[in-house]
Amino acid sequence: MKLGYNEIMITSMYFNDINDFINLEMGVKRFQGNMERFHFNPIPLNEYSRKLFPNIETFHIYNRSDEIFNDGKIFKYVIWYYVDYWEYLQEKEKGDVYKNIIYTNYDRKKYGNTIPPEVTILGYECFNGCSSLSSITMPMRIKELGPWCFSGCTSLKSINIPTTISKIGDECFSYCSSLTSISIDNLQFVSEERIFINGPVLNSIKTPLQLKQINGKNIEKKDINEFTIPPTITKLGNSCFNWCAPLKSINIHSTISELGNRCFEGCSSLTSITIPTTISELGNECFKDCYSLTSIDLPTSVMKLGDRCFKYCTLLTSITISTTVSTIGIECFYGCKALTNMEIKGLKFISEDRIFVGEEKLVSIDIGKLIKINGKEIKRWDVNKFVIPTTIKEIGDYCFSKSDKLKSISIPSSVSKLGMYCFSGCSSLTSVILPSSTISFGWRCFTECNKVLHEIKRIPIECFESDYELNEK
């Protein structure tokens, strides 16, 4: 099948970077002029990239920090970042379109318990402690319920959860002592621990203790191990199986592409799990506190391990990290007391306290109790002897953080980006050779370092922010 102008335009709508658009037109002659066909900006723009989209009529603002233009043919703005309801009311006369309007606890106290029709998200603790609330009508536009949203609504007797809701925060209905009936448009499964709902994102809520009926019928709580995830599910939402202590095993279909934050946290009976090749990311605290987990197979499709992903998996003995893994979160393997062996395909260096891995992006892992890497007993080296390979293009978040013995570092010209906090807390670091090719500096990447680094003019002052604030005080 030959892609035409319309097909390639639809495809390019999912590009994340202006360079992708430029490379498309430079690489395929018949797709030249693709950017000129857009009447809206599919990505945030700056002064340079704005010129490449000359026919924009509707300007999309994705983040609060985005540069905004009012030139050319632009007559309408679409705001995607989260906006509190009170802020929306102040701005709505301008005629702009707001996609994500949050009804906060402040809004609810000011404007009442009736959810306005424009609202799409009920925020953190929105109705928390609202003991007089006995019933609530949930508009079909609502797509998220924040953490502790209805917590402590002791008079709430029933609630309807529409299929539009794709995200439910932790403890959403905790301490709802009168909640005996729930109406759920897309019920999937009911266990002692959780009620699983909706799709294609599978969400769940902790089963209220007093709950007697779902959809007008007496509930039948089943063993969580009998639950078969439907093939229509494409994502396991945040906290989906959170603290399902009896869960021993689960089959994750190849239709699923993402495991949310805290997805299997606290599944203390889970001994092993197979991750399909469709998964590219494990969320923050995904398997935290899985005390019985002894092994896990990570396919080469996995590129990111979230913060505290395997924290306190005390029986995990070994794991394989492939070259495709480009992000390893902080405290990823913290408290994994039995983890004595790792298979690492992209090993670069072993210092006294961490392992450096990666092909194009350099990341690190706390060394913990490790004895062997790739079947060999590890030998630790002085971190100051580490020469960053010229294949590295980016220093990952927290990569050298709190490496207090690091005195000097030479960053090769191949590196264009330093991640957040990547050298934070390196108190002995007094010498940094920084190439002109490094143009992106992560948030507080040199905070809590030796103040002699302030003399390096190429490092923006924001990189030392906490030091700078202390000096100002």
C-alpha positions as CSV (number, residue, x, y, z in Angstrom):
1,M,0.0,0.0,0.0
2,K,1.3,3.4,-1.0
3,L,0.9,6.2,1.6
4,G,-0.8,9.3,0.2
5,Y,-0.7,12.9,1.5
6,N,-3.6,12.4,3.9
7,E,-2.2,9.1,5.3
8,I,1.2,10.5,6.0
9,M,-0.3,13.7,7.5
10,I,-2.3,11.6,9.9
11,T,0.7,9.5,10.8
12,S,2.9,12.6,11.4
13,M,0.3,13.9,13.8
14,Y,1.9,11.5,16.3
15,F,5.4,12.8,15.9
16,N,6.9,14.2,19.1
17,D,9.7,16.4,17.7
18,I,10.1,19.0,14.9
19,N,13.1,17.0,13.6
20,D,10.8,14.1,12.7
21,F,8.8,16.4,10.5
22,I,11.9,17.9,8.9
23,N,13.4,14.4,8.3
24,L,10.2,13.2,6.7
25,E,10.2,16.0,4.1
26,M,13.9,15.8,3.5
27,G,13.9,12.0,3.1
28,V,10.8,11.5,0.9
29,K,10.5,14.1,-1.8
30,R,6.7,13.5,-2.5
31,F,6.0,14.3,1.2
32,Q,7.5,17.8,0.9
33,G,5.0,20.4,2.0
34,N,3.5,18.1,4.7
35,M,3.9,20.8,7.4
36,E,2.2,23.4,5.2
37,R,-0.9,21.3,5.1
38,F,-1.5,21.5,8.8
39,H,-4.1,24.0,10.1
40,F,-3.1,23.3,13.7
41,N,0.2,22.6,15.4
42,P,0.6,18.9,16.3
43,I,3.5,19.7,18.6
44,P,4.6,22.7,20.8
45,L,6.4,25.3,18.6
46,N,9.1,27.9,19.1
47,E,10.1,30.9,17.0
48,Y,12.0,28.6,14.5
49,S,9.5,25.8,14.2
50,R,6.5,28.2,13.9
51,K,7.8,29.3,10.5
52,L,7.5,25.7,9.3
53,F,3.8,25.6,10.0
54,P,2.6,28.8,8.1
55,N,-1.1,27.9,7.7
56,I,-2.1,27.3,11.3
57,E,-5.6,28.6,12.2
58,T,-6.1,26.7,15.5
59,F,-3.2,26.9,17.9
60,H,-2.9,24.1,20.5
61,I,-1.2,24.9,23.8
62,Y,0.0,21.6,25.3
63,N,2.0,22.9,28.4
64,R,1.8,26.0,30.5
65,S,5.4,26.8,29.4
66,D,4.7,26.6,25.7
67,E,5.4,29.7,23.6
68,I,2.2,31.2,22.3
69,F,1.7,32.9,18.9
70,N,-1.1,35.1,17.7
71,D,0.2,35.9,14.2
72,G,-0.9,34.7,10.8
73,K,-4.3,33.1,10.5
74,I,-4.7,32.0,14.1
75,F,-8.2,32.6,15.4
76,K,-8.7,29.9,18.1
77,Y,-6.7,28.3,20.9
78,V,-7.0,24.8,22.4
79,I,-5.6,24.3,25.8
80,W,-4.5,20.8,26.8
81,Y,-2.7,21.4,30.1
82,Y,-4.8,20.9,33.3
83,V,-6.8,24.0,34.4
84,D,-8.7,24.4,37.6
85,Y,-12.4,25.2,37.2
86,W,-12.1,28.6,38.8
87,E,-9.4,29.5,36.4
88,Y,-11.5,28.3,33.5
89,L,-14.4,30.5,34.5
90,Q,-12.1,33.5,34.5
91,E,-10.8,32.7,31.0
92,K,-13.8,31.2,29.2
93,E,-15.0,34.5,27.8
94,K,-12.1,34.5,25.4
95,G,-13.7,31.6,23.6
96,D,-10.7,29.2,23.9
97,V,-11.3,25.5,24.2
98,Y,-10.2,23.7,27.4
99,K,-9.7,20.0,27.2
100,N,-8.8,19.2,30.8
101,I,-10.7,21.1,33.4
102,I,-10.2,19.9,37.1
103,Y,-12.8,20.3,39.8
104,T,-10.7,20.7,42.8
105,N,-11.5,20.6,46.5
106,Y,-11.4,24.4,46.5
107,D,-13.8,24.6,43.5
108,R,-16.2,22.2,45.2
109,K,-16.3,24.2,48.4
110,K,-16.8,27.4,46.4
111,Y,-19.2,26.3,43.7
112,G,-21.0,23.4,45.4
113,N,-21.4,19.6,45.1
114,T,-23.0,19.6,41.7
115,I,-20.3,18.8,39.1
116,P,-20.3,21.4,36.3
117,P,-20.8,20.0,32.8
118,E,-17.5,21.4,31.5
119,V,-15.5,19.5,34.1
120,T,-13.5,16.4,32.9
121,I,-11.5,15.6,36.0
122,L,-12.3,15.4,39.7
123,G,-9.2,16.3,41.5
124,Y,-7.3,15.2,44.6
125,E,-9.6,15.0,47.6
126,C,-12.3,16.8,45.6
127,F,-15.2,15.6,47.9
128,N,-13.0,14.3,50.7
129,G,-14.7,14.5,54.1
130,C,-18.0,15.7,52.6
131,S,-20.1,13.8,55.1
132,S,-23.4,15.3,53.9
133,L,-23.0,13.9,50.3
134,S,-25.6,11.1,49.9
135,S,-25.6,10.9,46.1
136,I,-23.7,12.3,43.1
137,T,-24.4,12.5,39.4
138,M,-21.3,11.9,37.4
139,P,-21.3,13.7,34.0
140,M,-20.3,11.6,31.0
141,R,-17.4,14.0,30.3
142,I,-15.6,12.9,33.5
143,K,-12.5,10.8,32.6
144,E,-10.5,10.8,35.8
145,L,-11.2,10.5,39.5
146,G,-8.3,11.8,41.6
147,P,-6.8,10.1,44.7
148,W,-9.0,10.2,47.8
149,C,-11.7,11.9,45.7
150,F,-14.7,10.6,47.7
151,S,-12.8,9.5,50.8
152,G,-14.7,10.0,54.0
153,C,-18.1,10.6,52.3
154,T,-19.8,8.7,55.1
155,S,-23.3,9.4,53.9
156,L,-22.7,8.4,50.2
157,K,-24.9,5.3,49.6
158,S,-24.6,4.8,45.8
159,I,-22.6,6.0,42.8
160,N,-22.5,5.4,39.1
161,I,-19.1,5.0,37.3
162,P,-19.4,5.6,33.6
163,T,-17.3,4.0,30.9
164,T,-15.6,7.3,30.1
165,I,-13.5,7.1,33.3
166,S,-10.0,5.8,32.4
167,K,-8.2,6.6,35.6
168,I,-9.2,6.2,39.2
169,G,-6.9,7.5,42.0
170,D,-5.8,5.5,45.1
171,E,-8.2,5.3,48.0
172,C,-10.9,7.0,45.9
173,F,-13.8,5.5,47.9
174,S,-12.0,4.8,51.2
175,Y,-14.0,5.3,54.4
176,C,-17.3,5.5,52.5
177,S,-19.0,3.6,55.3
178,S,-22.5,3.8,53.8
179,L,-21.6,2.9,50.2
180,T,-23.6,-0.3,49.6
181,S,-24.4,0.0,45.9
182,I,-22.4,0.9,42.8
183,S,-23.5,1.1,39.2
184,I,-20.7,0.2,36.7
185,D,-21.4,0.4,33.0
186,N,-18.4,-1.9,32.1
187,L,-17.9,-4.3,35.0
188,Q,-15.0,-6.9,34.4
189,F,-14.5,-8.8,37.6
190,V,-15.1,-8.6,41.4
191,S,-12.7,-10.0,43.9
192,E,-12.4,-9.7,47.7
193,E,-9.8,-7.0,47.2
194,R,-10.8,-5.0,44.1
195,I,-13.5,-4.3,41.5
196,F,-12.1,-4.3,38.0
197,I,-13.9,-2.1,35.5
198,N,-13.8,-0.5,32.0
199,G,-11.6,-0.8,29.0
200,P,-9.5,-0.6,26.9
201,V,-7.7,0.8,30.1
202,L,-8.4,-1.7,32.9
203,N,-9.0,0.2,36.2
204,S,-9.9,-1.0,39.6
205,I,-11.2,0.3,42.9
206,K,-10.7,-1.2,46.3
207,T,-13.8,-3.2,47.2
208,P,-15.7,-1.2,49.8
209,L,-16.3,-3.3,53.0
210,Q,-20.0,-2.5,53.2
211,L,-20.7,-3.0,49.4
212,K,-23.7,-5.3,48.8
213,Q,-24.8,-4.6,45.3
214,I,-23.3,-3.8,41.9
215,N,-25.7,-2.9,39.1
216,G,-28.7,-3.8,41.3
217,K,-27.5,-7.4,42.0
218,N,-25.9,-8.9,45.1
219,I,-22.2,-9.1,44.5
220,E,-20.3,-12.3,44.2
221,K,-16.7,-11.9,45.2
222,K,-14.4,-14.4,43.4
223,D,-10.8,-15.5,43.9
224,I,-8.5,-13.0,42.2
225,N,-6.6,-15.9,40.6
226,E,-9.7,-16.8,38.5
227,F,-9.6,-13.4,36.7
228,T,-8.7,-13.6,33.0
229,I,-7.9,-10.2,31.6
230,P,-10.0,-9.7,28.5
231,P,-8.2,-9.4,25.1
232,T,-9.8,-6.0,24.6
233,I,-7.6,-4.5,27.3
234,T,-4.6,-2.5,26.1
235,K,-3.3,-1.0,29.3
236,L,-3.4,-1.9,33.0
237,G,-4.1,1.3,34.8
238,N,-2.4,2.8,37.8
239,S,-2.8,0.6,41.0
240,C,-4.8,-1.9,38.9
241,F,-3.8,-5.0,41.0
242,N,-2.4,-2.9,43.9
243,W,-2.2,-5.0,47.2
244,C,-4.0,-8.0,45.8
245,A,-2.1,-10.2,48.3
246,P,-3.6,-13.6,47.2
247,L,-2.6,-13.1,43.5
248,K,-0.1,-15.8,42.6
249,S,0.0,-15.5,38.8
250,I,-1.5,-13.5,36.0
251,N,-1.4,-13.9,32.2
252,I,-0.7,-10.5,30.5
253,H,-2.0,-10.6,26.9
254,S,0.1,-9.4,24.0
255,T,-2.7,-6.8,23.4
256,I,-1.4,-4.9,26.5
257,S,1.2,-2.3,25.8
258,E,1.6,-0.6,29.2
259,L,1.7,-1.4,32.9
260,G,0.7,1.6,35.0
261,N,2.3,3.0,38.2
262,R,1.9,0.7,41.2
263,C,0.2,-1.8,39.0
264,F,1.2,-4.9,41.0
265,E,2.5,-3.2,44.1
266,G,2.0,-5.3,47.3
267,C,1.1,-8.5,45.4
268,S,2.9,-10.5,48.1
269,S,2.0,-13.9,46.7
270,L,3.1,-13.2,43.1
271,T,6.1,-15.6,42.5
272,S,6.8,-15.0,38.8
273,I,5.4,-13.1,35.8
274,T,6.0,-13.1,32.1
275,I,6.0,-9.7,30.4
276,P,4.9,-9.8,26.7
277,T,7.0,-8.1,24.0
278,T,4.3,-5.5,23.5
279,I,5.3,-3.8,26.8
280,S,7.8,-1.0,26.5
281,E,7.6,0.5,30.0
282,L,7.1,-0.6,33.6
283,G,5.6,2.2,35.7
284,N,6.8,3.6,39.0
285,E,6.6,1.1,41.8
286,C,5.1,-1.4,39.4
287,F,6.3,-4.5,41.4
288,K,7.2,-2.8,44.6
289,D,6.7,-5.0,47.7
290,C,6.2,-8.2,45.7
291,Y,7.9,-10.1,48.5
292,S,7.5,-13.6,46.8
293,L,8.7,-12.6,43.3
294,T,11.8,-14.7,42.5
295,S,12.1,-14.1,38.8
296,I,10.9,-12.0,36.0
297,D,11.6,-12.1,32.2
298,L,12.1,-8.6,30.7
299,P,11.8,-8.7,26.9
300,T,14.0,-6.5,24.8
301,S,10.9,-4.4,24.1
302,V,11.2,-2.9,27.6
303,M,12.9,0.5,27.5
304,K,12.0,2.0,30.8
305,L,12.0,0.7,34.4
306,G,10.2,3.2,36.6
307,D,11.2,4.6,40.0
308,R,11.3,2.0,42.8
309,C,10.0,-0.5,40.2
310,F,11.3,-3.6,42.1
311,K,11.9,-2.0,45.5
312,Y,11.7,-4.6,48.4
313,C,11.3,-7.6,46.1
314,T,13.3,-9.4,48.7
315,L,13.3,-12.8,47.0
316,L,14.3,-11.6,43.5
317,T,17.6,-13.4,42.8
318,S,18.5,-12.4,39.3
319,I,17.3,-10.2,36.4
320,T,18.4,-9.5,32.8
321,I,18.8,-5.9,31.7
322,S,19.0,-5.6,27.9
323,T,20.6,-2.9,25.8
324,T,17.2,-1.5,24.9
325,V,16.7,-0.3,28.5
326,S,17.4,3.4,28.4
327,T,15.8,4.6,31.7
328,I,16.2,3.0,35.1
329,G,14.4,4.8,37.9
330,I,15.7,5.8,41.2
331,E,15.8,3.0,43.9
332,C,14.7,0.6,41.2
333,F,16.2,-2.4,43.0
334,Y,16.4,-0.9,46.5
335,G,16.0,-3.6,49.2
336,C,16.4,-6.5,46.8
337,K,18.4,-8.4,49.4
338,A,18.6,-11.7,47.4
339,L,19.5,-10.0,44.1
340,T,23.1,-11.3,43.7
341,N,23.3,-11.7,39.9
342,M,22.4,-9.5,36.9
343,E,22.7,-10.1,33.2
344,I,23.5,-6.7,31.7
345,K,23.9,-6.4,27.9
346,G,25.0,-2.8,27.8
347,L,27.5,-2.7,30.8
348,K,29.8,0.2,30.7
349,F,31.5,0.6,34.1
350,I,31.2,-0.6,37.7
351,S,32.1,1.8,40.5
352,E,32.0,1.2,44.2
353,D,28.4,2.0,44.6
354,R,26.7,1.7,41.1
355,I,26.7,0.1,37.7
356,F,26.6,2.2,34.6
357,V,24.8,0.8,31.6
358,G,23.4,2.0,28.2
359,E,24.1,2.4,24.5
360,E,23.1,5.9,23.7
361,K,21.7,7.0,27.0
362,L,23.9,6.4,30.1
363,V,22.0,5.3,33.2
364,S,23.0,3.7,36.5
365,I,21.9,1.1,39.0
366,D,22.7,1.0,42.7
367,I,25.0,-2.0,43.2
368,G,23.2,-3.2,46.4
369,K,24.1,-6.8,47.3
370,L,25.3,-7.8,43.8
371,I,28.0,-10.4,43.7
372,K,28.0,-11.3,40.0
373,I,27.3,-9.5,36.7
374,N,27.0,-11.6,33.5
375,G,28.1,-14.7,35.5
376,K,31.3,-13.2,36.8
377,E,32.2,-11.8,40.2
378,I,32.2,-8.1,40.0
379,K,35.2,-5.9,40.3
380,R,34.6,-2.4,41.5
381,W,36.6,0.6,40.2
382,D,37.2,4.1,41.4
383,V,34.5,6.2,39.7
384,N,37.1,8.8,38.7
385,K,38.6,6.2,36.2
386,F,35.3,6.0,34.3
387,V,35.7,7.3,30.7
388,I,32.2,8.0,29.2
389,P,32.1,6.3,25.8
390,T,31.7,8.5,22.7
391,T,28.6,6.4,21.8
392,I,26.7,8.1,24.6
393,K,24.4,11.0,23.6
394,E,22.6,11.6,26.9
395,I,23.4,11.4,30.6
396,G,20.3,10.0,32.3
397,D,18.4,11.4,35.2
398,Y,20.2,10.8,38.6
399,C,23.0,9.0,36.7
400,F,25.9,10.2,39.0
401,S,23.7,11.6,41.8
402,K,25.3,11.5,45.2
403,S,28.5,10.0,43.9
404,D,30.4,11.8,46.6
405,K,33.8,10.4,45.5
406,L,33.6,11.8,42.0
407,K,36.2,14.6,41.6
408,S,36.3,15.2,37.9
409,I,34.4,14.2,34.8
410,S,35.0,14.7,31.1
411,I,31.8,14.7,29.0
412,P,32.5,13.7,25.4
413,S,31.3,15.8,22.5
414,S,28.8,13.2,21.6
415,V,26.6,14.2,24.6
416,S,24.0,16.8,23.9
417,K,21.8,16.4,27.0
418,L,22.3,16.1,30.8
419,G,19.3,14.6,32.7
420,M,17.7,15.9,35.8
421,Y,19.8,15.7,39.0
422,C,22.4,13.7,37.0
423,F,25.4,15.2,39.1
424,S,23.4,16.4,42.1
425,G,25.0,15.8,45.5
426,C,28.5,15.1,43.9
427,S,30.1,17.2,46.7
428,S,33.7,16.4,45.7
429,L,33.2,17.3,42.0
430,T,35.4,20.3,41.2
431,S,36.2,19.8,37.5
432,V,33.8,19.3,34.6
433,I,34.9,19.3,31.0
434,L,31.8,20.4,29.2
435,P,31.7,20.3,25.3
436,S,29.9,22.9,23.3
437,S,27.6,20.1,22.0
438,T,25.9,19.9,25.4
439,I,22.9,22.2,25.0
440,S,20.2,20.7,27.2
441,F,20.7,20.9,31.0
442,G,18.2,18.9,33.2
443,W,16.5,20.4,36.3
444,R,19.1,20.9,39.1
445,C,21.6,18.7,37.4
446,F,24.5,20.2,39.5
447,T,22.7,21.1,42.7
448,E,24.5,20.4,46.0
449,C,27.9,20.2,44.2
450,N,31.1,22.1,45.0
451,K,30.5,25.8,44.5
452,V,33.6,26.0,42.3
453,L,31.4,24.7,39.5
454,H,29.5,28.0,39.5
455,E,32.5,29.5,37.7
456,I,31.7,27.4,34.6
457,K,29.7,29.9,32.7
458,R,28.2,27.4,30.3
459,I,26.2,25.8,33.1
460,P,22.9,27.7,33.6
461,I,22.3,29.1,37.1
462,E,19.1,27.0,37.3
463,C,21.2,23.9,37.5
464,F,22.5,25.0,40.9
465,E,19.1,26.2,42.0
466,S,19.0,25.0,45.6
467,D,22.6,26.4,46.1
468,Y,21.5,29.7,44.5
469,E,18.5,29.9,46.8
470,L,20.5,29.3,49.9
471,N,23.0,32.0,48.9
472,E,20.2,34.4,48.3
473,K,18.9,33.7,51.8
